[in-house]
Amino acid sequence: MAKGHQGKVAVVTGGANGIGQAFAQRLAADGVDVAVADVAPADETLRLVEQAGRRALAVECDVASPEAVVAMAAQVEARFRRCDILVNCAGIFPQQPFDAMSFADWRRLMAINLDSVFHVTQAVGARMLARGRGRIINICSVASELARKTIVPYAATKGAVRQITRGLSAEWAKRNIQINAIAPGYIVTELNRPLLDDKAFDAWVCARTPAGRWAEVDELAGAAIFLASDAASYVNGHVLYVDGGLSTSV
């Protein structure tokens, strides 16, 4: 495989498993050294990155904590001396009726899905700005645009991440920082296991999605490779939907 990102360094939050792990593995296969920031053990992701012949670093980091994020960014800088690509992938996906959610659960969701994007982008982005280059990829969702019952607070976080992506591109594009986002549809992950195991919901997803199926995590990775590449040097503030056509049809 041609390694178009040879020698670059990426930080992937939430990279211990699921979508984040798929991104880390694909970036490594394309020549990128990868630092994983996650509260969960990232041993498997480190193995996959090193198996691809790249350097790997795992930082146990609560991305909702500004102090932990600053410390993580410093560790990445000490190990790799740079960061070229940031993937803000950490997140949770609670489902419950809006009127049943406690304020404590609301705040936890906002802290992990939204505040983390603020903290990590500031800490890592500052170093990109100082070097005059960088790629930031945020993870949105079809819920950034489309509503569904029981995920109202989650959709609020993903709508906000979409606007951070657009707004920050207006601020930082002239400073050679490209900020874009990927918006997955319904993906086969352990986070989505309760939905996958719900036969009625599985049938609804397959009927509602023009592709007629759920996506595998590997099918998102190509979008990250593109947005991190020189081929996307004039792409800024864009949300790339990888959803099997779900957001384009009724």
ZATITOR-209958 format. One line per field, with one value per residue (C-alpha): residue number from 1; residue in three letters; x, y, z. Coordinates in steps of 0.001 Angstrom, whole numbers, always signed. Layout:
REM ZATITOR-209958
pos = [NUM; ...]
code = [Ala; ...]
c1 = [X; ...]
c2 = [Y; ...]
c3 = [Z; ...]
***
This chain:
REM ZATITOR-209958
pos = [1; 2; 3; 4; 5; 6; 7; 8; 9; 10; 11; 12; 13; 14; 15; 16; 17; 18; 19; 20; 21; 22; 23; 24; 25; 26; 27; 28; 29; 30; 31; 32; 33; 34; 35; 36; 37; 38; 39; 40; 41; 42; 43; 44; 45; 46; 47; 48; 49; 50; 51; 52; 53; 54; 55; 56; 57; 58; 59; 60; 61; 62; 63; 64; 65; 66; 67; 68; 69; 70; 71; 72; 73; 74; 75; 76; 77; 78; 79; 80; 81; 82; 83; 84; 85; 86; 87; 88; 89; 90; 91; 92; 93; 94; 95; 96; 97; 98; 99; 100; 101; 102; 103; 104; 105; 106; 107; 108; 109; 110; 111; 112; 113; 114; 115; 116; 117; 118; 119; 120; 121; 122; 123; 124; 125; 126; 127; 128; 129; 130; 131; 132; 133; 134; 135; 136; 137; 138; 139; 140; 141; 142; 143; 144; 145; 146; 147; 148; 149; 150; 151; 152; 153; 154; 155; 156; 157; 158; 159; 160; 161; 162; 163; 164; 165; 166; 167; 168; 169; 170; 171; 172; 173; 174; 175; 176; 177; 178; 179; 180; 181; 182; 183; 184; 185; 186; 187; 188; 189; 190; 191; 192; 193; 194; 195; 196; 197; 198; 199; 200; 201; 202; 203; 204; 205; 206; 207; 208; 209; 210; 211; 212; 213; 214; 215; 216; 217; 218; 219; 220; 221; 222; 223; 224; 225; 226; 227; 228; 229; 230; 231; 232; 233; 234; 235; 236; 237; 238; 239; 240; 241; 242; 243; 244; 245; 246; 247; 248; 249; 250]
code = [Met; Ala; Lys; Gly; His; Gln; Gly; Lys; Val; Ala; Val; Val; Thr; Gly; Gly; Ala; Asn; Gly; Ile; Gly; Gln; Ala; Phe; Ala; Gln; Arg; Leu; Ala; Ala; Asp; Gly; Val; Asp; Val; Ala; Val; Ala; Asp; Val; Ala; Pro; Ala; Asp; Glu; Thr; Leu; Arg; Leu; Val; Glu; Gln; Ala; Gly; Arg; Arg; Ala; Leu; Ala; Val; Glu; Cys; Asp; Val; Ala; Ser; Pro; Glu; Ala; Val; Val; Ala; Met; Ala; Ala; Gln; Val; Glu; Ala; Arg; Phe; Arg; Arg; Cys; Asp; Ile; Leu; Val; Asn; Cys; Ala; Gly; Ile; Phe; Pro; Gln; Gln; Pro; Phe; Asp; Ala; Met; Ser; Phe; Ala; Asp; Trp; Arg; Arg; Leu; Met; Ala; Ile; Asn; Leu; Asp; Ser; Val; Phe; His; Val; Thr; Gln; Ala; Val; Gly; Ala; Arg; Met; Leu; Ala; Arg; Gly; Arg; Gly; Arg; Ile; Ile; Asn; Ile; Cys; Ser; Val; Ala; Ser; Glu; Leu; Ala; Arg; Lys; Thr; Ile; Val; Pro; Tyr; Ala; Ala; Thr; Lys; Gly; Ala; Val; Arg; Gln; Ile; Thr; Arg; Gly; Leu; Ser; Ala; Glu; Trp; Ala; Lys; Arg; Asn; Ile; Gln; Ile; Asn; Ala; Ile; Ala; Pro; Gly; Tyr; Ile; Val; Thr; Glu; Leu; Asn; Arg; Pro; Leu; Leu; Asp; Asp; Lys; Ala; Phe; Asp; Ala; Trp; Val; Cys; Ala; Arg; Thr; Pro; Ala; Gly; Arg; Trp; Ala; Glu; Val; Asp; Glu; Leu; Ala; Gly; Ala; Ala; Ile; Phe; Leu; Ala; Ser; Asp; Ala; Ala; Ser; Tyr; Val; Asn; Gly; His; Val; Leu; Tyr; Val; Asp; Gly; Gly; Leu; Ser; Thr; Ser; Val]
c1 = [+0; +1222; +1663; +495; +781; +4228; +5804; +2802; +1457; -2198; -4068; -7267; -9548; -11764; -9383; -9382; -12190; -14968; -14779; -11762; -9807; -10672; -9394; -6158; -5527; -6179; -4031; -1194; -1553; -1147; +2102; +937; +2229; -759; -1430; -4651; -6349; -9010; -10168; -10375; -7305; -5930; -3637; -5368; -5187; -1493; -909; -2663; -711; +2627; +1693; +1443; +5015; +4207; +4946; +2080; +1300; -1623; -2529; -5139; -7123; -10557; -11174; -13861; -11160; -9229; -6295; -6099; -6268; -3451; -1319; -2162; -1159; +2136; +2814; +2176; +4490; +7216; +7010; +6467; +7456; +4418; +802; -430; -3877; -6462; -9523; -12105; -13867; -14598; -18294; -21189; -24634; -27320; -30895; -33871; -36909; -36008; -38226; -36593; -33016; -31528; -29514; -26489; -26769; -27246; -24080; -22092; -23199; -22277; -18916; -17908; -19432; -19080; -16785; -14102; -14039; -13419; -10676; -8814; -9071; -7719; -4839; -3763; -4863; -2613; +402; -924; -1422; +2116; +3449; +1128; -475; -2853; -5918; -8786; -11527; -14573; -17064; -20623; -23600; -26676; -28230; -26409; -29182; -31956; -34136; -35238; -37020; -34989; -31751; -32611; -29701; -27254; -28442; -27932; -24262; -23724; -25482; -23139; -20067; -21226; -21357; -17962; -16593; -18095; -17356; -13786; -12985; -13963; -11470; -8549; -8623; -6336; -3883; -3579; -5711; -8365; -11309; -13876; -16186; -17434; -21085; -21666; -25017; -25800; -22556; -21889; -20151; -20435; -21887; -24759; -25128; -28506; -29877; -28377; -29951; -33368; -34879; -37503; -34946; -32510; -35270; -36108; -32469; -32116; -35406; -34661; -31103; -30877; -27844; -30096; -27673; -25577; -22015; -18877; -16429; -13777; -16079; -15630; -11850; -11439; -13210; -10700; -7775; -9161; -9829; -6350; -4655; -3311; -6205; -8431; -6222; -9088; -11834; -12786; -15878; -17367; -19409; -18942; -21900; -20994; -24482; -25439; -27618; -29842; -29608; -30505; -33749; -37223]
c2 = [+0; +3496; +5369; +8882; +10052; +8610; +10039; +12029; +11845; +11545; +11828; +9777; +10276; +7322; +5115; +2100; +398; +803; +3575; +5212; +1964; +1532; +5043; +4424; +1153; +2643; +5712; +3446; +1359; +4585; +5491; +7473; +7210; +7179; +8376; +7078; +9098; +7091; +6132; +2507; +278; +669; -2370; -3860; -597; -244; -3770; -2984; +236; -1420; -4380; -1861; -810; +2507; +3987; +3950; +5705; +5163; +7918; +7193; +10392; +11613; +13929; +15743; +16966; +20028; +19163; +15599; +16827; +19353; +16593; +14259; +16852; +17365; +13602; +13408; +16369; +14797; +11461; +12559; +16264; +17054; +16321; +16602; +15010; +15137; +12884; +13826; +10474; +10035; +9862; +8072; +7229; +7225; +6533; +7477; +9736; +13398; +13854; +10878; +12178; +13610; +16798; +14832; +12500; +15511; +17120; +13875; +13573; +17187; +16783; +13694; +14440; +18219; +19673; +17169; +18596; +22036; +20850; +18604; +20962; +23834; +21815; +20030; +22813; +25333; +23308; +23025; +26784; +27355; +25144; +26617; +23354; +20620; +18528; +18178; +15618; +15690; +12860; +14021; +11768; +11578; +12880; +16155; +16695; +14168; +13742; +10515; +9910; +8893; +10508; +14207; +15108; +13058; +14802; +18142; +17316; +16188; +19242; +21370; +19480; +20144; +23888; +23827; +22236; +24898; +27855; +26927; +26431; +30079; +31078; +28777; +28088; +31042; +29595; +26371; +24246; +22162; +21292; +18836; +16147; +12664; +11879; +8135; +6497; +3245; +1377; -2109; -1416; -2707; +689; -67; -3700; -3156; -1688; -4432; -7052; -5383; -7162; -4489; -1680; -3622; -4103; -386; +616; -1718; -519; +3174; +3085; +2980; +673; -1755; -2553; -1286; -140; -1824; +407; -71; +1653; +4949; +4869; +5851; +9137; +9927; +9113; +11470; +14357; +13978; +13962; +16589; +15684; +17554; +20660; +22917; +21124; +23044; +23120; +20125; +17338; +14123; +11785; +8096; +6718; +4504; +7303; +7564; +11357; +11902; +9942; +9780]
c3 = [+0; -812; +2427; +1668; +5277; +5955; +9096; +10284; +13829; +14830; +18108; +18219; +21205; +22062; +20099; +22415; +20508; +17947; +15375; +16998; +16865; +13174; +12463; +14380; +12558; +9117; +9794; +10904; +7751; +5804; +7554; +10592; +14166; +16506; +20051; +21587; +24327; +26153; +29638; +28473; +28035; +24507; +24372; +21328; +19403; +20254; +18958; +15688; +15190; +15938; +13734; +10884; +11636; +13290; +16691; +19187; +22442; +24788; +27224; +29864; +29596; +30622; +27689; +29690; +32086; +30896; +33162; +31846; +28257; +28755; +30270; +27366; +24763; +26581; +26568; +22833; +22255; +24394; +22546; +18939; +18923; +16770; +15944; +12359; +12648; +15421; +15390; +18043; +18342; +22064; +22847; +24486; +23131; +25834; +24820; +26937; +26780; +27195; +30244; +31967; +31733; +34904; +34801; +36042; +33038; +30740; +32087; +31734; +28109; +27369; +29090; +27113; +23696; +23538; +26194; +25171; +21645; +23136; +25500; +23053; +20091; +22163; +23610; +20428; +18085; +19843; +18768; +15212; +15065; +16299; +13497; +10881; +9759; +10884; +10184; +12638; +12053; +14324; +14563; +14029; +13251; +11071; +14302; +13598; +11020; +11638; +14706; +16364; +19636; +22718; +21474; +21790; +24125; +22033; +18871; +20607; +21193; +17622; +16202; +18286; +17035; +13480; +14214; +15929; +12767; +10533; +12771; +13608; +9939; +9424; +12126; +11372; +7614; +6868; +9377; +7347; +9665; +7920; +10180; +8860; +10214; +9457; +10151; +10426; +9972; +11766; +12407; +13756; +17091; +20627; +21565; +19189; +20278; +22018; +18786; +16644; +18885; +18661; +15646; +15045; +15145; +12958; +10383; +10554; +9947; +6984; +5482; +6144; +4744; +925; +1166; +3029; +5838; +8724; +8023; +9319; +11193; +8497; +6011; +7877; +7858; +4206; +4883; +7634; +5345; +2700; +5082; +6601; +3195; +824; -1476; +1009; +1257; +102; +2018; +5142; +7348; +5544; +7134; +5160; +5669; +5592; +6104; +3180; +1832; +4921; +5211; +1544; +1329; +2792]
***
